[in-house]
């Protein structure tokens, strides 16, 4: 297996800038929205801190130093809409509703 070489951002070809006001006709809505978010995020000086137990699929705090606001991010899969990954194969605990029904 060969290691993937990642070029520094200064050496990577610049992605085409997309308008935040008009979706390109040849681009699906989801792709346009992802590009807009990526475009915005690359310009920001966000601070990202892993506050969970897993090195990748975890809970994060994202802080915007300009506004001082902190946001919670949760990474549970490799792509948008992925189902949460299970970190343990242990059976979930049985709970009981006040009426006595198992939940």
C-alpha positions as CSV (number, residue, x, y, z in Angstrom):
1,X,0.0,0.0,0.0
2,X,1.4,3.4,-0.9
3,X,0.9,6.5,1.2
4,X,-1.1,9.3,-0.3
5,X,0.9,12.5,-0.8
6,X,-1.1,15.7,0.0
7,X,0.2,18.9,-1.5
8,X,0.2,22.1,0.6
9,X,-2.8,24.3,-0.1
10,X,-0.5,26.8,-1.8
11,X,0.4,24.1,-4.4
12,X,-3.1,22.7,-4.9
13,X,-5.1,24.0,-7.9
14,X,-7.6,26.6,-6.7
15,X,-11.2,25.3,-6.7
16,X,-13.6,27.3,-8.9
17,X,-15.4,29.9,-6.8
18,X,-19.2,29.4,-6.8
19,X,-21.7,32.2,-6.3
20,X,-23.6,32.1,-3.0
21,X,-26.6,33.8,-4.7
22,X,-27.1,31.7,-7.9
23,X,-26.7,27.9,-8.2
24,X,-24.9,26.9,-11.4
25,X,-27.3,25.2,-13.8
26,X,-25.2,22.1,-14.2
27,X,-24.6,21.5,-10.5
28,X,-26.9,19.5,-8.1
29,X,-28.2,21.5,-5.1
30,X,-26.4,19.3,-2.6
31,X,-23.1,19.8,-4.3
32,X,-23.5,23.5,-4.6
33,X,-24.3,23.8,-0.8
34,X,-21.3,21.7,0.1
35,X,-19.0,23.9,-2.1
36,X,-20.4,27.0,-0.5
37,X,-19.7,25.7,3.0
38,X,-16.2,24.6,2.1
39,X,-15.5,27.9,0.4
40,X,-16.7,29.8,3.5
41,X,-14.8,27.6,5.9
42,X,-11.5,27.9,4.1
43,X,-11.6,31.6,4.7
44,X,-12.3,31.4,8.4
45,X,-9.9,31.0,11.3
46,X,-11.9,28.4,13.2
47,X,-10.4,26.4,16.1
48,X,-11.4,22.7,16.2
49,X,-11.1,20.6,19.3
50,X,-11.9,16.9,19.6
51,X,-13.8,16.5,22.9
52,X,-14.8,12.9,22.4
53,X,-13.0,9.5,22.9
54,X,-12.4,8.5,19.3
55,X,-9.7,10.1,17.2
56,X,-12.0,10.6,14.2
57,X,-15.6,9.6,14.7
58,X,-16.2,11.8,17.7
59,X,-17.7,15.0,19.1
60,X,-15.9,18.3,18.4
61,X,-16.1,21.9,19.5
62,X,-15.7,24.4,16.7
63,X,-14.9,28.0,17.9
64,X,-14.9,31.1,15.8
65,X,-12.4,33.5,17.4
66,X,-14.0,36.5,15.5
67,X,-17.4,36.0,17.1
68,X,-16.4,34.1,20.2
69,X,-19.1,31.5,19.5
70,X,-18.6,27.8,20.0
71,X,-20.5,25.1,18.0
72,X,-20.9,21.4,18.6
73,X,-20.0,19.1,15.7
74,X,-20.5,15.3,15.6
75,X,-18.7,13.1,13.1
76,X,-20.4,9.7,12.9
77,X,-19.6,8.6,9.3
78,X,-17.5,9.3,6.3
79,X,-20.1,11.2,4.3
80,X,-23.2,13.4,4.8
81,X,-26.2,11.4,6.1
82,X,-24.1,8.4,7.2
83,X,-25.6,6.4,10.1
84,X,-23.8,6.6,13.4
85,X,-21.0,4.1,13.8
86,X,-21.2,1.8,16.7
87,X,-18.1,1.8,18.9
88,X,-19.2,-1.0,21.1
89,X,-20.9,-4.3,20.3
90,X,-22.4,-4.5,23.8
91,X,-26.2,-4.9,23.9
92,X,-28.1,-1.7,24.7
93,X,-29.5,-1.5,28.1
94,X,-33.2,-2.2,28.4
95,X,-35.3,0.6,29.8
96,X,-38.8,0.5,31.2
97,X,-41.5,3.1,30.5
98,X,-43.4,4.2,33.7
99,X,-46.2,2.0,32.4
100,X,-44.0,-1.1,32.6
101,X,-43.5,-1.5,28.9
102,X,-39.9,-2.2,27.8
103,X,-38.4,0.5,25.6
